[in-house]
């Protein structure tokens, strides 16, 4: 049975393409039985807007998310005879303001938000997956002295990322853990197990997620970014399997052509 729990559309996400209905129709055409409609939650500071969002008032992001929830449930009802659509959201954690905003969203929508995709996309308030120059800025933000080498900076960034991920999991217990090792996007061959301070955090996070019953996303977006595997990498997949964790598939599509 085909299923995916993570998707976006250009209708509600500036770096995606197509309408949400086009995404749903593509999922039906490809034989999906269950398909998750998720969208990024709003961000709450102007400095957190992406280049394609520059100039937009912050309230526009909240209005866009409101429109997404309404349209997703319209499509859920419209296509109920052809596909089971699940309506969820994808988190952000840049500053504590994001947790406060998510609390308000969850209170506002209640059961209309059927599940949470837990994601972290920033380190030291800087995007780590927007492009490589942004990642390098994030990396350099962890420099304490000119003698810090590249590997030391990577280790610090990874520690911060997995600590933020753990905070997110503790607070919200997201049903789906998205792209677990997104922090490794530009260094897919980095061996976490060789760095105890990083690996112990990965073990902690996996153990916690397994304990409360989260699904670990096998995210196909990694292939579109040049990886040979989905997120997470094989080292983390092995450990999740050792802990008898459960996986779910996600295409993380950003438009109808990427469905599946």
Phi, psi and omega in degrees: 000128180277135177206156176210146185239021186203118182204164178216163174220154179294343179296329185231005181219119188294338180259016174246181180225162175079169178268163178297323179294324176297322176297315179298315180298323178295321179296318178296315182298330181269003173089015177293139176260328177230131180217127181270129174259113181232156174215154177298137174290161178297156168257159195238010176226141181298328181290348179265002176287141176280163183308320181288351180255357184303135181094345178282137173292149182301326181295337177298322180296319178293320178294322178296319179293320176302317180294324177299312182300317180296314181292320180299318180286330174298314180291324177303316180286319184297320186254019185302331180281350184244336185199148173268113178260132176251138183251120181220192177219157175249128186283164165233148170218094178254310177222171177303338178300331180290324175293317179298318179294321179293322175303316181294318180298315182294324177291321182295315189263339177051232185291351176293335171265107190273341176194164182243132170261112185275116185225147169234130182237006186225156169220131186052041177070010185245134180299139180251356182231007181288308173199171185293321176301321177296319178300318181295326175296317177300317181299313182293338179293347178266006181284129177256339178202164182292345181275353180294124179272173187299319182295321177299317180295317177301316180300316180296317179297316181296321177299314180297319180298311184288333173292319177296319178300319180294317176304315180299315181295318180298320185282320189243345184045060181301139181295329180237129174264113186278149174019072191311319184246043177305331180300341182265009186313310186269359178224062187296340181271359179298129184264099181302323185296342178278000182232094188306322181294330176279311186297322179297329177288321176299313178301313178304313183293316179297313181301318181295315181296319177298319183300318182267356172096024179290156171262136177266124184282128165268102194259117185286349179301333180301323179297321180290343178262008175099002177286159175268351178229168169286164164288144352278169180293170189296329180296317180287321177302317179301316182291320177301318178297319178301326181271006181060036175286164182247144182250157167226154179267142175218132175275342183050041184295143175243039179151166186298329182289340180264000179296131180088000000 
